[in-house]
Amino acid sequence: MAAVFDKPSLLRRMAPWVEGFDGPLAFAVFLLACAGLLIMYSSGYDHGTRFVDHGRNMLIAGAIMFVVAQIPPQRLMTFAVPVYVVGVALLVAVAVFGLTKKGAKRWINLGVVIQPSEIMKIAMPLMLAWWFQKREGQLRPLDFLAAIFFLALPVGLIMKQPDLGTSLLVLAAGLAVIFFAGLSWRLIVPPVLLGLVGVALLVWYEPQLCADGMRWPVLHDYQQQRICTLLDPSRDPLGKGFHIIQGMIAIGSGGFFGKGFMAGTQTHLEFIPERTTDFIFAAYSEEFGLLGNLMLIGAFVFLILRGLAIALEAPTLFARLLAGAVSMIFFTYAFVNMGMVSGILPVVGVPLPFISYGGTAMVTLGLALGILMSIAKSKRLIQS
């Protein structure tokens, strides 16, 4: 009888907290985190405590992931509207009395200086997943129009700051939810074709459109300059085109096997700008080459596919849409960052997940992973 009252071991007491965690997803994140720490040690060798801070940020993101993973998707759904409303209200407050740094008004002082646009990366898919869950089985075209309005409002406020990178991430997350909710291909194909025609015309008439004194509607001057620089980096090789040119040189000089760990000349001679943040992929490519790039891309592909698999097996529409959107957030982060460093997309402020230095982005990634883990955990508990 005494055995009945024996105190359970620490492992048995911890089991409910880790039960249901998705092993393949955690393994993919572990590989990416190792790659991030490795290249941060090399590229951040002269940045003081940047390597240590990067490791600390990863631990904080891991703790956030662990906590969020304990919240059932049904409880997450109750946070959707309040978080969205607070996020939009803070964006309006930024537009009225926000802090301006380097020509951009993106921050607000609430005792602690925060960047409200970061909230919308998670609030947007939460809100739209909640919206479509409430209308499950009775979706009408007006419901999709309302969803587009919910998406356009914060995206417009973020673009006004201006912050093209964050607005692109929020837009991609929202469009992913709308697409997975069942948006007809007849409504998707026309704007895609129109966009391709626009790109073709832009390339064809680049000399005239990018001539000195030419001003484009909607876009800010610096955004116009980034697009023109993408089309022809040699236009200003020591100025606006320097980032793209040096990034492509570093990627190309890595060859197939790379120059080796801590042996990247472009990195260590400080030719690569922002080599620990937005352009860290160039430093990674130089030291680990095409082979290392294929392994890194493979880890991202596995992470994204695993997230989509979790979405397919999710028990509710809300969970499916949210998991699908979160998975596409990782895709957008990786695709845009690698694309801009490789010279196929304009330079925007989008970090490479788990690789680039940055505390705010790492917290967002931790939240996203926690949501995926929560959905995977709820699915397994239901099955058991």
N, C-alpha and C positions, 0 to 999 in steps of 0.2 A: 504493500500500500504506500510505502514511503516514496516509491518511484513516481507515483502520480503527482506528488507535490514538489518533485525536483524542479529547480529553476531551469528553464530552457537555455540552451547555449546561445552565445551571441549570434552565431550563424543562423540558428532557427528564428531568433527574434528579428534579424535583418531580412529574412527570406521574403516576407510580404512586400517589402519596399522594392526589391529588385525583381520579384516574380513577374514574368511577362515582358521584361525588357527585350527588345529586338537585338539579338546577337549580331546578325549580318550588318545591320545599320551601325551599331556601335563599332564594329571592326573597321568599316569604311572610314568612319570619323577618326578612329585611332590612327590609321595609315596617313590620313591627310594632316592630322595634328603633328605626327612625327616629321613629315616632310616640311611642315611650316616651321617647326623648331630648328630643324637642320639648316634650312636656308636663312632663317633669321639670325642664327649664330654667325653665319658667314657674311651676309649683307649688312648686318647691324653691328659689325665688329667695332666700329668707331662711333657708335651712337649711345655710348654710356650704358645704361641699364636696359636698353631696348629688348634684348633677348630675355632677360629676367622678367621684364614687364609683360612680354608676350606670353611667357609661360604662366604668369599670374592671371592674365586675362583668360587664358584657356581654362584654368582651374575655376575661375568665377563662372564662365560659361557652362562648364560641366556641372557646377552646383545648381545653377539656374535650370539646366536641363533636367537634373534629378528631381528638383522640387516640382516643376511644371508637369513632369511625367506622372506624378502622383494625383493630378487633378483629372477626373474623368471628363471625357468630351462633352457630356451633358452639362457639367458645371462650366466648362470653357464657353459654352454657348451663351450662358447667362451674362458673361462679361462682354459679349460682342458689341451691343449697342452702347453701353456706357463708355467703353474704351474708344469707340469710334467718335462719339460725340465730344468727349474730352480732347481727343486728338485734333479734331477739326477746330474746336474752340481755341486750342493753343496755337494752331496755325493762323487763325484770324488775329490772335493777340500778337503773334510775331509780326504780322503785316502792319499792325498799328503801332506797337512800341517795342519791337524786337531790337536786338543788338546787331550792329553792322560790323562785319570783319571782312577786310579785303574786298569791299564792294558788294558783299552779299549779306542780306538780312535773314539769317537762318536760326538765330538763337534767342532765348529769352531767359531773363534772370528771375527765378522764383525762390531766391535764397541760394539755390544752386543753378548754375547755367546749364540749360538743357537744349537739345535740338529736337523739337516736337515732330519733325518730319520722320524721324527714325521710328516713332511710335506707329506710324501709318503702315510701315512694312508688314506688321503683324495685324494691326487693327483692320486694315482693308480686307484681307481674305476672311477674317473672322466675321466682319459685318456682312459681306456678301454671301458667305456660306449660311449664316443665320437667316438672311433674307430668303434664299431659295429653299431652305429647310421649311420655313413657315408656309411656303407656297407649293410644297411637294404635291404632285398629282393634279394641280390646277394652274399650271404655268400659262401665262398669256403674254403676247408681245409687249404689253404695257409693263409687265414685271421686269422684262429685260431692259426696257427704257429707264425704269426707275433705278435698276442696278447700275446702268451707265451713268446716271446722274450722281449716285452715291460715289462712284469712282472718279468722275470728272471734277467734283468739288475739291477734294484734297489735292488731286494732281495739279489742278490749276493754281491753287494757292502755293504749292511747292515750287512750281515752275516760275512763279512770280518772284521768288526770293532772290535770285534765281538759283535753282539746284537741279540741273538736268539729270544727273546721275540718280539721285534719290527718287525723282519723279518717274524716271524710267522703271525703277524697281517696283514702285508702288503700282504703276500702270500695268506692268507685266503680271504682278500678283493678282490684281483685280480681273484682268482679262482672262487669266487662267481659270478663275472660278466661274466666270460667265461662260467660257467655252465648255468646261466640264459639266455645267448645268444643262447643256443641251442646245446652245445657240446654233442655228441652222448654218450649214456651209454656204448657202445662198447669200447670207449676210456677211460672211467672212471673206469669201473670194474677191468680191469687187474692191474693197479697200486695199487688200493685199496687192492686187493687180495695179491699182492706182498708185500705190507706193512704189512698186517696181518701175512703173513708167516715169514717176517723178525722179527716181534715182538715175535712170538712164538719161533723162533730159539734163539733170544736174551735171553728170559726167560729160555729156556732149557739149554743153554750153559753159563749161567751167571757166574758160578764160574770161568770158564776158561777165558772168555772175560774180566772179571773185576779183574783178578789177577794183582798183583803188577808188573809193568813193561810193561804191555800190552798196546799198543797204537793203536787207531783206525784211519783209514784214514778219511779225510775231517773234522771231528769234532776237536775242540780245547780240550785241556786237561780238562778244567773246565766243558765243556759240556759233555764229557765222564763221568766225575765224578758224575755229576748230574743224569745221567741215571742209573749208577751203584748204586748210593745212593737210587734212587727210588725203584730199585729192591730189595735192602736189606739195609734199613736205619740203622739197628743195626751194620752194618759194621764199622761205625764211629759215635756212638750215641752222643758224646760230641763235634763233629766237623761238618762234612758235613751233617750228618744225623740229626742234632739237630733240624733244622727247621721243617722237616717233622714230626718227632716224637712229638715235642711239639704241632704242629698244630693238629695232630690227637688226642692227649690227651685232648686238649681244646675242640675240637668238641665233643668227646665222653663224656666228663664230664658235658656238658650242658644238657644231657638227653632230655626229651620231652619238658619240659616247660622252661628250662634254669635256671641259678642261679639267674637271676634278674639283672636289670639295675644297673651298678656300683658295682656289686657283683662278678665279674669274678675273681677267684683267680689266674688262669694262666696268665690272663691279667695284673692284678694289682700287682702281685709279679714279673712281668717282665720276665716270662718264655717264652712268645711268642715273637720271634724276628720279627722286622719290623711290629709291631702290628698296626700301623696306615697307613701302605702302602700296601705292597704285601700280608701280612698275616692278614689283618683286618677281613677277613671272619672267621678266627678262633676265634677272640675276640667276634665277633657278635654271632657265634654259641654257645659259652660258656654262654653268658648272656641271649640269647633268645631261645636257644634250637632248637629241631627239628621243633616245631611249627613255630618259627620265621623264620627258614630256608625255610620252605614250603611257607610262605607268601612272603619272599624275592624272591625266585625262581619264584613264581607265578607272581610277579610284572615284573620280567625280561621277562618271557614268554609272558605276555600281551604286553609289549613294543615291543618285536620282532615280534609277530603276527600282531600287529597294523602296524608296519613298512612294513611288507610283504603285508598287505591289501592295504596300500597306493601304493605300487609298482604295484599291480594287477590293480588298478584303474588309474594309471598314463596315461597321454594323449599321450606320445611319447615313443619310444623304449629307447632313452637315459634316460628319467626319470624313466622308469621301471627298467632298469638295475642298475642305480645309487641308487634308493631307496632300491632295493633288496640287493645290496652289503652293503650299510650302515646298514641295518637291521642285516645282518650277521656279521658285525663288532661287534655289541653289543653282539651277540651270542658268538663270539670267545673270546671276553674279559671275559665275565662271565664264560663260560665253562672252559677256560684254568685256570683262577684264582681259581675258586672253586675246579677244578681238582687237581691243584698242592698243594693247602692247605690240601686237603683230602688225598693226597698220592697216587693218581691214575695217575698223570702226573708229569714229571720232573719240578723242580723249575725253573721258568723263570720270568723275570721282566715284568709281565703283571698285571696292577691294576684292581680292581673291579670297574666297572663304577659307578660313583656318590658316592661311598662308600669310596674308598681309597683316601688318601691324595696325592695331586700332581697337580700343576698348569698347566703344559704342557698337561697332559692327559685330564684335565677338559676342556681346550680350544679346543682340538680335538673333544671331545664329544659335545661341544657346536656347533661346525661347522657341525658335523654329524646331530645333531637334527635340525639345521637350514635348512639343505638340505632337510630333510624329511618334515619339515613344508612348505618349499617352494613348493615342489612337491604336497603336499596335498592341499595347497592354490591354485595352478594353476589349479588343477583338479576341485575344487569347483567353481572357477571363470568362467571356461569354461562351466560348467553345468548350471550356473545361466545366 
